C-alpha cells in the first residue's frame, strides 16, 4: 500500500489532528528539485489539520556564497565562531532561503509568515574563544507562534536569533528546531536532510529508544559523521525534553515525509522517548491484518492458508505485535489441554521489521 493511500492515512488522523509537527529542513534540501514535492506533503499535513512549523538551515548556501565571494567562513554549522563576514553571509543566505520557502508554500495555496520568534543571547567565550556573532536560544516567542498556528499560518523560522537590543545572531538550526518543539509541546520533530537517516559506523539506524542512542553517543559519538552528530545529539535532547518521536529522513525521497509519518515502516530513522511496542490479543478487526501480514508466506508455502472464518473461530489464540498501534507481526498459540501441549503457529514478522528481535519476543511471549 502506498503511504499516500487514504486508508493508510486515515488511521493516524485521530492522534495527529490539531497537534504540532516541527519540520527542520536542511538548507541543501530547500534548493533541491524535490523540495516542491516536499511542500505538497506539507499541504497534505495541513489539510488534515496538523499544525506545521518549518525551521530551516543555511549551511549549504553559506558555503556556496563564500565560494562566490571568495570569502572563508569562520563556521558553517552555526555552533562555532561566527565573525562579521560570516554573519553577513548567513543573513543573505537565510533571507534568500526564507523567501524561496514562502514562494513554494504560496504555490501550494498555504499561508505562511517569516518570524523573529527566536530570542537569543551571545554564546560568549567558551574555552577562551570568543564566539562573536554566534548565538544561543534564550527563549521562544510561543505566544506569537500559537497565534499564527491558530489562524492556519505556517511559521517559517530562519537560523537567526535576536536580542533585546535588535542585534542579530547566527544560531544552529537544529538547536532552534529543538527549542521550538519543546516550547510548543510538539508531538513530532522531523529532521529533513540529504541522507537516509542516522548512520552509525556505516549502519542505518531504523528505530532506537532514546536511552540506547544516548549510550551510543557517550560510547562512540565519533561513529556519526559530523553533520549527523548534531542530529543525533538534538534528537536525544528532544526526547528527553518530552518530544515523543524524533525522525531523521531523506528529503530527496519522493513522498518521503508522508511515508515516514503515515506508515509504520517509515523511510528513515525514528528515535522514540518511550517503549512504543506491545503484544496484545488479536481482535476481530485484526483478522484482515493477519491475512495481509502472512500473505507472502502463505504463497511461498511457509505458512498454511487460513481463511477468515478459521481465524475468527480461533481468534482467542492469536496475538498481534504492534508498533504505534500498527500490526507488524503476529503469532498464535493453540492449546490442547487433554494432551497438556501447546502449539506455536502462524508466526510472522513483516519484512520491513525483520532482524529487530520481534520474532524472538513473540516466541518468548508464547512460551511464557
C-alpha positions as CSV (number, residue, x, y, z in Angstrom):
1,X,0.0,0.0,0.0
2,X,1.4,3.4,-0.9
3,X,1.8,5.8,2.0
4,X,-0.5,8.2,0.4
5,X,-3.3,5.7,0.2
6,X,-6.2,7.4,2.0
7,X,-6.9,4.3,4.1
8,X,-3.3,4.3,5.4
9,X,-3.6,7.9,6.3
10,X,-7.0,7.9,8.0
11,X,-5.9,5.6,10.8
12,X,-3.4,8.2,12.0
13,X,-5.7,11.2,11.9
14,X,-7.2,10.9,15.4
15,X,-3.8,11.0,17.1
16,X,-2.4,13.8,14.8
17,X,-5.3,16.2,14.4
18,X,-4.6,19.6,15.9
19,X,-1.2,18.5,17.1
20,X,2.1,20.2,16.1
21,X,4.9,18.9,13.9
22,X,8.2,20.7,13.7
23,X,9.9,20.2,10.3
24,X,13.6,21.1,10.5
25,X,14.8,21.3,6.9
26,X,18.5,21.5,5.9
27,X,19.4,24.3,3.5
28,X,20.5,21.8,0.9
29,X,17.0,20.4,0.7
30,X,15.3,23.7,0.2
31,X,17.2,24.2,-3.1
32,X,16.8,20.5,-4.1
33,X,14.5,19.7,-7.1
34,X,12.3,17.5,-4.8
35,X,11.5,20.4,-2.4
36,X,8.4,21.2,-4.4
37,X,7.1,17.7,-3.8
38,X,8.0,18.0,-0.1
39,X,5.9,21.1,0.1
40,X,3.0,19.1,-1.4
41,X,3.4,16.7,1.5
42,X,3.2,19.7,3.9
43,X,0.0,20.7,2.2
44,X,-1.4,17.2,2.9
45,X,-0.5,17.6,6.6
46,X,-2.2,21.0,6.8
47,X,-5.3,19.6,5.0
48,X,-5.6,17.1,7.9
49,X,-5.5,19.9,10.5
50,X,-2.0,19.1,11.5
51,X,-0.1,22.2,12.7
52,X,3.2,22.7,11.0
53,X,6.2,24.9,11.9
54,X,9.1,25.0,9.4
55,X,12.6,25.7,10.6
56,X,15.4,25.8,8.0
57,X,19.2,25.7,8.0
58,X,21.5,27.6,5.6
59,X,25.0,26.0,5.8
60,X,25.0,24.8,2.2
61,X,24.1,28.2,0.9
62,X,26.6,29.9,3.2
63,X,29.3,27.7,1.7
64,X,28.2,28.5,-1.8
65,X,28.1,32.2,-1.2
66,X,31.5,32.1,0.5
67,X,33.0,30.5,-2.7
68,X,31.2,33.0,-4.9
69,X,32.6,36.0,-2.9
70,X,36.0,34.3,-2.3
71,X,35.5,34.5,1.5
72,X,36.4,31.9,4.0
73,X,33.6,31.4,6.5
74,X,34.6,31.1,10.1
75,X,31.9,28.4,10.7
76,X,29.2,26.6,8.7
77,X,27.2,24.8,11.3
78,X,26.1,27.8,13.5
79,X,27.8,26.4,16.6
80,X,31.4,27.6,16.1
81,X,32.7,31.1,15.8
82,X,30.7,33.5,13.6
83,X,32.7,36.5,12.6
84,X,31.3,39.6,10.9
85,X,31.8,38.4,7.4
86,X,30.2,35.0,8.1
87,X,27.2,36.7,9.7
88,X,26.7,38.8,6.5
89,X,26.8,35.5,4.5
90,X,24.4,33.9,6.9
91,X,21.9,36.8,6.7
92,X,22.0,36.8,2.9
93,X,21.6,33.0,2.7
94,X,18.9,32.8,5.3
95,X,16.8,35.6,3.8
96,X,17.1,34.0,0.3
97,X,16.0,30.6,1.6
98,X,13.1,32.0,3.7
99,X,11.9,33.8,0.5
100,X,12.1,30.6,-1.5
101,X,10.2,28.7,1.1
102,X,7.5,31.3,1.3
103,X,7.2,31.2,-2.5
104,X,6.9,27.5,-2.5
105,X,4.2,27.5,0.2
106,X,2.3,30.2,-1.7
107,X,2.4,28.0,-4.8
108,X,0.5,25.4,-2.8
109,X,-2.0,27.9,-1.5
110,X,-0.6,27.7,2.0
111,X,-0.4,30.8,4.2
112,X,3.0,31.3,5.9
113,X,5.0,34.0,7.6
114,X,8.6,34.6,8.3
115,X,9.1,35.2,12.0
116,X,11.5,36.6,14.5
117,X,10.4,34.4,17.4
118,X,13.9,33.3,18.5
119,X,15.2,35.4,21.3
120,X,19.0,34.8,21.6
121,X,22.0,35.9,23.5
122,X,25.6,35.7,22.6
123,X,27.2,32.3,23.1
124,X,30.1,34.2,24.6
125,X,33.6,33.0,25.4
126,X,34.0,29.2,25.5
127,X,37.3,27.7,26.5
128,X,38.9,31.0,25.9
129,X,37.4,31.5,22.4
130,X,35.0,34.4,21.7
131,X,32.2,33.1,19.5
132,X,31.4,36.7,18.4
133,X,28.1,36.6,16.5
134,X,27.1,33.0,17.3
135,X,24.1,33.0,19.5
136,X,22.3,30.6,21.8
137,X,18.5,30.3,22.0
138,X,17.3,32.0,25.2
139,X,13.6,31.6,24.7
140,X,10.9,31.2,22.0
141,X,8.1,33.6,21.5
142,X,5.5,30.9,21.9
143,X,2.6,33.4,22.0
144,X,3.3,34.6,18.5
145,X,3.7,31.1,17.2
146,X,0.5,29.9,18.7
147,X,-1.4,32.9,17.3
148,X,-0.1,32.1,13.8
149,X,-0.8,28.4,14.1
150,X,-4.4,29.1,15.4
151,X,-5.0,31.1,12.2
152,X,-3.7,28.3,10.0
153,X,-0.5,30.1,9.2
154,X,2.8,28.2,8.8
155,X,5.6,29.9,10.7
156,X,8.9,29.8,8.8
157,X,11.9,30.2,11.2
158,X,15.4,31.0,9.9
159,X,18.6,30.1,11.8
160,X,18.8,33.6,13.2
161,X,18.1,35.0,16.7
162,X,17.6,38.5,18.0
163,X,18.4,40.0,21.4
164,X,16.5,42.8,23.2
165,X,18.6,45.5,21.5
166,X,17.9,44.3,18.0
167,X,21.2,42.6,17.4
168,X,21.2,39.6,15.2
169,X,23.0,36.3,16.0
170,X,23.5,33.2,14.0
171,X,22.1,30.1,15.7
172,X,22.3,26.4,15.0
173,X,19.1,25.4,13.1
174,X,18.9,22.0,14.9
175,X,19.0,23.8,18.2
176,X,16.3,26.2,17.0
177,X,14.1,23.3,16.0
178,X,14.6,21.6,19.4
179,X,13.7,24.8,21.3
180,X,10.6,25.4,19.2
181,X,9.5,21.8,19.5
182,X,9.9,21.9,23.3
183,X,8.1,25.3,23.6
184,X,5.1,24.2,21.5
185,X,5.0,20.7,23.1
186,X,5.1,19.2,19.6
187,X,4.5,15.5,19.2
188,X,7.0,15.1,16.3
189,X,10.3,16.7,15.4
190,X,11.3,15.7,11.9
191,X,14.8,16.5,10.6
192,X,14.8,16.6,6.8
193,X,18.3,16.0,5.5
194,X,20.1,14.9,2.3
195,X,20.9,11.4,3.9
196,X,18.8,8.4,4.6
197,X,18.7,8.8,8.4
198,X,21.1,8.5,11.3
199,X,24.1,6.3,10.1
200,X,26.4,5.0,12.8
201,X,29.6,3.3,11.7
202,X,28.1,2.7,8.2
203,X,24.9,1.2,9.5
204,X,21.5,2.9,9.2
205,X,19.6,3.1,12.4
206,X,15.9,2.4,11.7
207,X,14.4,2.7,15.2
208,X,16.1,3.3,18.6
209,X,15.0,4.0,22.1
210,X,16.5,7.3,23.3
211,X,18.4,5.7,26.1
212,X,20.1,3.5,23.6
213,X,21.0,6.5,21.4
214,X,22.4,8.3,24.5
215,X,24.6,5.3,25.2
216,X,25.8,5.3,21.6
217,X,26.7,9.0,21.8
218,X,28.6,8.5,25.0
219,X,30.5,5.4,23.9
220,X,31.2,6.2,20.3
221,X,29.8,9.6,19.1
222,X,32.6,9.5,16.5
223,X,30.7,6.8,14.7
224,X,28.4,9.5,13.4
225,X,29.5,11.8,10.5
226,X,29.9,15.4,11.8
227,X,26.7,16.6,10.0
228,X,24.7,13.7,11.6
229,X,26.2,14.0,15.1
230,X,24.3,17.2,15.6
231,X,21.0,15.5,14.5
232,X,21.7,12.6,16.9
233,X,22.5,14.9,19.8
234,X,19.5,17.0,19.3
235,X,17.2,14.0,18.7
236,X,18.3,12.6,22.1
237,X,17.8,16.0,23.8
238,X,14.3,16.4,22.2
239,X,13.1,13.0,23.5
240,X,14.5,13.9,27.0
241,X,12.6,17.2,26.7
242,X,9.3,15.5,26.2
243,X,9.0,15.2,22.4
244,X,7.6,11.6,21.9
245,X,9.0,11.0,18.4
246,X,12.0,12.4,16.5
247,X,12.5,11.4,12.9
248,X,15.5,11.8,10.6
249,X,14.6,11.4,6.9
250,X,15.9,12.0,3.4
251,X,14.2,15.0,1.9
252,X,15.1,13.9,-1.6
253,X,12.8,10.8,-1.5
254,X,9.6,11.3,-3.3
255,X,6.7,11.4,-0.8
256,X,9.2,10.7,1.9
257,X,7.6,12.9,4.5
258,X,4.2,11.2,4.1
259,X,5.8,7.7,4.1
260,X,7.5,8.5,7.4
261,X,4.5,10.0,9.1
262,X,1.7,7.8,7.8
263,X,3.3,4.3,7.8
264,X,4.6,2.1,10.5
265,X,7.6,1.2,8.3
266,X,8.9,4.7,7.6
267,X,11.8,5.5,5.4
268,X,14.5,6.9,7.8
269,X,15.4,6.9,11.5
270,X,12.9,7.0,14.4
271,X,14.1,7.9,17.9
272,X,11.4,7.4,20.5
273,X,11.1,8.5,24.1
274,X,9.3,5.5,25.4
275,X,8.7,1.8,24.6
276,X,6.2,2.1,21.9
277,X,5.8,-1.6,21.1
278,X,3.4,-4.0,22.6
279,X,2.0,-7.5,22.2
280,X,-1.8,-7.8,22.7
281,X,-4.6,-10.3,22.0
282,X,-5.9,-10.1,18.5
283,X,-9.3,-8.5,18.0
284,X,-11.9,-9.1,15.2
285,X,-10.7,-6.0,13.3
286,X,-7.2,-7.6,13.2
287,X,-8.3,-10.6,11.1
288,X,-7.6,-8.8,7.8
289,X,-4.3,-7.5,9.1
290,X,-3.3,-11.1,10.0
291,X,-4.2,-12.3,6.5
292,X,-2.3,-9.4,4.8
293,X,0.8,-9.9,7.1
294,X,1.0,-13.6,6.3
295,X,0.1,-13.5,2.6
296,X,3.6,-13.7,1.3
297,X,4.5,-16.7,3.5
298,X,1.3,-18.5,2.6
299,X,2.0,-18.0,-1.1
300,X,5.6,-19.4,-0.6
301,X,4.1,-22.4,1.4
302,X,6.0,-21.3,4.6
303,X,2.6,-21.0,6.4
304,X,-0.6,-22.8,5.8
305,X,-3.5,-20.8,4.4
306,X,-6.0,-19.7,7.0
307,X,-9.5,-18.5,5.9
308,X,-11.1,-15.5,7.6
309,X,-13.6,-17.9,9.2
310,X,-10.9,-20.1,10.6
311,X,-9.0,-17.2,12.1
312,X,-12.2,-15.8,13.6
313,X,-13.2,-19.2,15.1
314,X,-9.9,-19.4,17.0
315,X,-9.3,-15.6,17.4
316,X,-8.5,-16.1,21.1
317,X,-5.4,-18.0,20.1
318,X,-3.9,-15.1,18.1
319,X,-1.7,-12.2,19.3
320,X,-0.5,-9.1,17.5
321,X,2.8,-7.2,17.8
322,X,2.0,-3.5,17.5
323,X,4.3,-0.5,16.8
324,X,2.5,2.8,17.3
325,X,-0.9,0.9,17.1
326,X,0.0,-0.7,13.8
327,X,0.3,-4.6,13.5
328,X,3.7,-5.6,12.2
329,X,3.8,-9.2,13.4
330,X,1.6,-12.0,14.6
331,X,1.6,-15.4,16.3
332,X,-0.9,-18.0,17.5
333,X,-0.8,-20.3,20.5
334,X,-3.2,-23.3,20.1
335,X,-3.6,-25.1,23.4
336,X,-4.6,-28.8,23.7
337,X,-5.4,-29.4,27.4
338,X,-6.0,-33.1,27.1
339,X,-2.5,-33.6,25.7
340,X,-1.1,-30.9,28.0
341,X,0.6,-29.4,25.0
342,X,0.6,-26.1,23.2
343,X,1.4,-25.4,19.5
344,X,3.1,-22.2,18.4
345,X,1.7,-21.3,15.0
346,X,1.3,-18.5,12.4
347,X,4.5,-16.7,13.5
348,X,5.2,-13.9,11.0
349,X,7.1,-10.6,11.1
350,X,6.7,-8.1,8.3
351,X,9.7,-7.8,6.0
352,X,10.2,-4.2,7.0
353,X,10.7,-5.2,10.6
354,X,12.9,-8.2,10.3
355,X,16.2,-8.6,12.3
356,X,14.9,-6.4,15.2
357,X,14.2,-9.2,17.6
358,X,10.4,-9.1,17.2
359,X,10.1,-12.8,16.4
360,X,12.2,-13.7,19.4
361,X,9.9,-11.6,21.6
362,X,6.8,-13.3,20.2
363,X,8.3,-16.8,20.8
364,X,9.2,-15.8,24.4
365,X,5.7,-14.4,24.9
366,X,4.1,-17.7,23.8
367,X,6.4,-19.8,25.9
368,X,5.7,-17.8,29.0
